[in-house]
Amino acid sequence: MLDVSRLSTREAVEKIREEWTELQDRSETLNPFVGPEWTIHWMRSLMPETDEAWILTVRDAGRLVGVAPMHLHTYRLGIRRLQMIGSGAPWVGPFEAPAVLAAQPQGRQIARALIEYLATQQRSWHLVTIALGESGDWLEPGWLAAPDFTVVAYKTTPFVVLPLPLAPRGPSEGRRNLKEAVRRARNRLTKRFGVDGWQVEGLTEPAAVRSASEELVRLHRARAEFRARGDEHSDVLADPQVRAYVLDVIADLAERRRVTVYRLVAEGETLAVQLVLSTGTAAFISISGFRSDAWDYSPTNYLQWVAVTDAAERGISEVNFSSWPTQAKLRWSRTVRSTPEFVVIGPGRFAKLVAAPAFLTASALSAYRRELGVGTIGQLFRRVDSNRSAGRPAS
């Protein structure tokens, strides 16, 4: 029998930090965003004062087997949405895949226990948006005890992933354009700085990572300001609060050896940096930066090539090139994994008639109407009111 409970304070979450870390390692997750660091620092520095923390823990005979980091946010019109930490405002660009963490092979049972618990708390919320992650491929409507809840696939996020191991001759094998870019980068660096005048460093020691993180901020900003051949990137660390949050998380992850900063150095100067997050089974290519005069050396491609080579040598199972396919990412792999996020709409009249239409995207709203068997907003009102007359929940 799985037991679900809610933690509502950072102090309570801190007490399970060691258990949570152990669960993340034990689960062999591919997702580097499901550990305690992203949640604890978010609660400390980014959580709106009016929000409520809903850190849901799942235990099996007392042992922690699942965590769903969520918070309750109130929007305009009084709409209360329970959502994954990291999925709402303020936007944290590097926090790419908030999701449930679950011990395997219990993922489906853990996901069901969480949904059943949330259904018992339906008076606290109008909508729940949840990413099951590796705990389950799909949220099954049958997990909800009453028929008055509605489940809709809210959105999907695609990630470009490179399965490992690689071909025998390295990460560029079978990728002609990429192989040429790597070769050209080496040749240009050697021609400009000499064979011994440049190198790539992979920094994992906490003190070195903290120092390199400041360079990452500076060079990430420089990359955002650089324009060449359509290579445009936003500065996801421009917000001082977000920047401080991300640096705190990186520092904590470095203490666990779960982050590497790759640095391209020439003549004592850092030309480019690449942040790579890791679990015991996967590497995640995160934010990067470079000086404008480093463009001709294809610095991002080259540092990613080094990161992929290192990952292959460590025997991990995949490299994730982050969300939303681009031409540069697809040069590495044509494998795209889409992760769904679901919305559960509460049984009340306000939830169905106000919260859902106000919140859902056009495609999700169409799916919602299909689930209810209605074609127009007017039919939706009549459907909900007929249920109300039949004695089903109205608020």
N, C-alpha and C positions, 0 to 999 in steps of 0.2 A: 504494500500500500504506500503510494507516494504522498508525501505531506508538503503542501505549499504554504508558505508564509510570506509576509511582507515586512521589509525593512524600510523605515522612513527617515532615518537620520544617517549622516555621514559617519558618526561615531559607531553606529551599529554595523555599517558596511565595513569600516576599518577592522572590526573584530573578526570578520570572516575573510579578510584579505588573503591570508595564508592558505586557507581552504580553497578559496576561489582560484588562486594561482595554481595550486596542486591539481584542481579539476581541469583547468585549461590545458595543463601539460598532459594529464592522463587521458583526456579526450582525443588527443592527436588531431586537434582542429586545424584546418587550413586557414582560418580567419584570425588575423592578429589583433582584431578590434574587440574581442569578446572577453578580454581579461579585465581585472579590477582597476588598472591604472586609468583607463579612459573614463570610467564612471566616477571614481573617487575625486579626481581633479575637476571633472565637470560639476559635481555637486559643490565642490569647494569654491569654484571661481566663475562658473557660467550659469548656474541654475537660477532662473528668475525667482525673486523673493515670494511671489504669489503662487508659485508652483508647488506641487506635492511630490516627493520622491516615492516611487513604487518600485523598490528593488525586490523582485520576487525570487525567492529561493525554493528549490525543490530538493527534498531529502528522502532518502530510501533507508529506513532503519537508522536514522540519525546521520547518515553520511550525505554530504552535499553532492548532488548529481546534476543540478541544473540551476542556471541563473538567467533571469530576464530583467535587465536594467531598464526601467521605464520611469516616466514622470507624467503627472496629470497637469495639463495646461488648459486654462480657460480662455477661449477666443471671444470675438465679438458675438453679440446676441446671447452670451452666456453658454456657448457651446463648450462642453467639457470633453477634451480628447486625451485619452491615455495613449502615450506614444513611446517609442524607443528613445532612450537617451542618445543624443547625437543626430536625431532625424529632424529636429525642429530648429527654431532660432535660438541663439545665433548660429548661423551656418559655419561649420568647421570643415573646411575642404578636405584636409587630410584624414578626417574620421569618416572613412568611406563605406563601411559595412557594419553598422550597428545590427546586432542580432542576438538571438537566444543562444546560450552556451549549454550544451547537454553532453552528459557522459554517454558513450556508445557501448552497447547497441540499444540503449534505452531511449533514444531520441524521440521516437514517435510517442511513447508512453509519457515522456516528460512534456512534450508539446500539448498532448491532450489534457494532462493534469493542469497545466497553466491556463488553458482556455476554459476548462470547467471551473477553475477558481475565479477567473475574471467574470464569468457569468453570474456567480454568486454575489459579485460586487457591483452589479449593473446599476444600482441606484447612485453610484459615485460618478459614473461617466455616461456620455451619450455615444461616443465612438471609441474604438480601440484600433490603433494601427500597430501591427506587429510583424516582425521579420523572424521567421522560425529558424533561418539559417540551416545548419546541418542537423538540427533536431527533427526536421520533417520536410518533405518535398511540397506538401500541400496542407492547408488548414481545412479539415473535414467538417462540414456543417453538422454532422451527426455528433460531434463532440459537445455541442451546446444542448443542454438538457431540455430547454423549452423551444417550441417552434417559432417563437416570435422574434428571435434574433435573426439577423441576415448577415451572411458572409460574402464578401466580394474581393476578388483579386484587385488590389489597389494600384500597384505599379510593379514593374520589374526593372532591375538594374543589371546591365550586361557587363561582364568582366572578360578581358582577354587573358587567357591562361596558357602557359607553355608547359605541357607534361614533361616530366623527367623519368628515366634518364635520357640524355641526348644521344644523337648519333656519335659514333666513335671519334670523329675528328673535331668535335667542338660545337659550340652553340650556333655558329653561323652555317653549319652544314645544311645544304639544301635550301639556303636562303641567299640567293645569289646577290641581290642588291645590298643586303645587310653585310654579307661577307666583304663586299667591295668597299663599303663605308668604313668598316673596321680596319681593313688593310690601308685605306687611304689616310685614315686618322693616324695610324702608327707612323706611316711614312712622313706625313707632314710634321708631326711632333718631333720626329728624329731629325728631319732636315732643319727645323728651326732651332731646336735646343740641343741636338747631339744625342747620341745613344744613352749617355749617362746623365743627361740634363733634365730628364723628366721621369715621373713615376706615378703609379696609382697606389694610394694607401687605403687599406680597409680598416677603419677604426672601430673598435668594439669596447675598449676600456672606458669605463664611465667618465673619467676626467677628460679623456681625449674626445669623447662624443659630445660632452657639454661644450668644450671649446669649439669644436667643429660646427655645432648647432648655430652659433652666432654667425659663422661664415655662411651657413645654409640660408639663414634669413636674409643676409645681405645679397648673396648671389641669386637667390630666388627672386628677390625684388629686381635685380639687374636683368634677369631673364624676362620678367614680365614687361620691362620697359623696352626690351630689344624687339625690333621688327625686321624680319628678313624672310622672304619667300613664303609668306603666309604663316610663319611660325609665331603664333600669338598665344600667350598664356596669361591668365590673370594672377595677381598676387594674392594667394589664398591666406597669407599671413599678414595682410595689411592692417586688419583690426588688432589693436594692441592687446585687447583681452584674449582674443583667439590665439595670437602669437604666444603670449605668456603661457596659456593653457597647453598648447602643443609642445612647447619647450619643456614644460614640467613633465608631461607624459613621456617624451623622449628620454629625459633624464632617468625616470623610473624604469623604463624598459631597458635602458642600458645597464642598470644594476642587475637585471636578470639575463643579460647578454641576449636580448631579444631585438637588438637594433644594430645596424652597421651603417656608418657613414663612409661612403667611398669618395675619395678626394683625388682629383687630378692636379698634381703639383709640378711646376716647371720653374727652375731657377729660384726655388724658395718661395714662389708665389702660387696661391691656389687659384687655378683657372676654372674649376667646376667641382660641384658636389652632387651626390645622389644619396638620398636616404632610402634605406631598405629595412623594412620591418620583417620579423620572422617569427615563426612558431617552430615547434620541433619537426614539422613536416612540410612547411612551405615558406617561400620568400615572397614578399609583397613589395613591388616597386612603388615607392611613394614619391614625395616631392623632390625637386632637383633645382639646380641653379647654375649659371655660368656667367663669366665676364663676356662682354660683347666681342672682345678681341679673340675669344676662344671659339667662335662659331665655326671657323674653317676646319677645326679639329674634330668636328662631330662629337662634342664632349659627352652629351647625354647617351648617345648610342654606345660610345666606347665604355663608359662607366657601367652601363647596363650589361654589356657583354662580359665585363669582369665579374659583375654580380651573378650573372647566370652561370658562369664557369665555376665560381665558388660554390653556388648552390648545388650544382651537379656533383662536385667533389665531396660535398657533405652528405650526399645520398638522400636528399629530400625529394618529395614527389612532384612538386610543381613550383613554377614562378608565376605570380599573378601580376599582370602589367596595369592593374588598376581599372577603375570603372570607365565605361563608354569607349568603344573601339575607335581608334584613329588610324590613319594610314601608317604612322610610325609604329604603333603597337602591333598592327596586323602584319608588319614585316617579320615579326618574331613568331607569331602563331596565328592560325586561322580558327583556333578553338575558342569559342565564346560561351561562357557559362552565365546564364541569367538567373538571378536570385529574386524570388517574388516577395512582395510585402502585401499583407492582407488587412482589410478593414472589417471589423465587426461592428454592426450597427445595433444599438440597443433596442429593446422592445417597446419603448415609450413613444407616444405620439410626437413629442418634440424631437426626439432622436430621428424618427423616420421622416417627418415632414419639414423640419427646419435644419437640423444638424447635417443630415446626409446630403440633401441637395446643395447646401451652402459649402460643404467641404469637399465633396468628391470631384475628381476630374470628370471631364465629359465622358470619357470611355468607361470609367468606373461607375458613373451615374447610369449609363446605359445598361451596364451589367446588373446594377442594383434593380433597375426596373424589370429586367428580364427575370431576375430571381423572384420578384414579387408577382410577375405575370401581368404587368401594367405597361401601357405604352405612352401615357402622358402624365403630367403632374396632377391634372384633375382626377384621373383614374387612381393615382397614388393616394390622394386625399380620401377618395371614396372607399378604397380598399382598407386603409388604416382605420377610418371611422366605422366601417362595418365590423372590423375585428374588435374595436372598442365596444360596440354595441353588444357583441357576443360575450363580453366580459373579460377580454384580454387586457393586459396592462396598457395604461394610457399615459403614463408619465415615468 
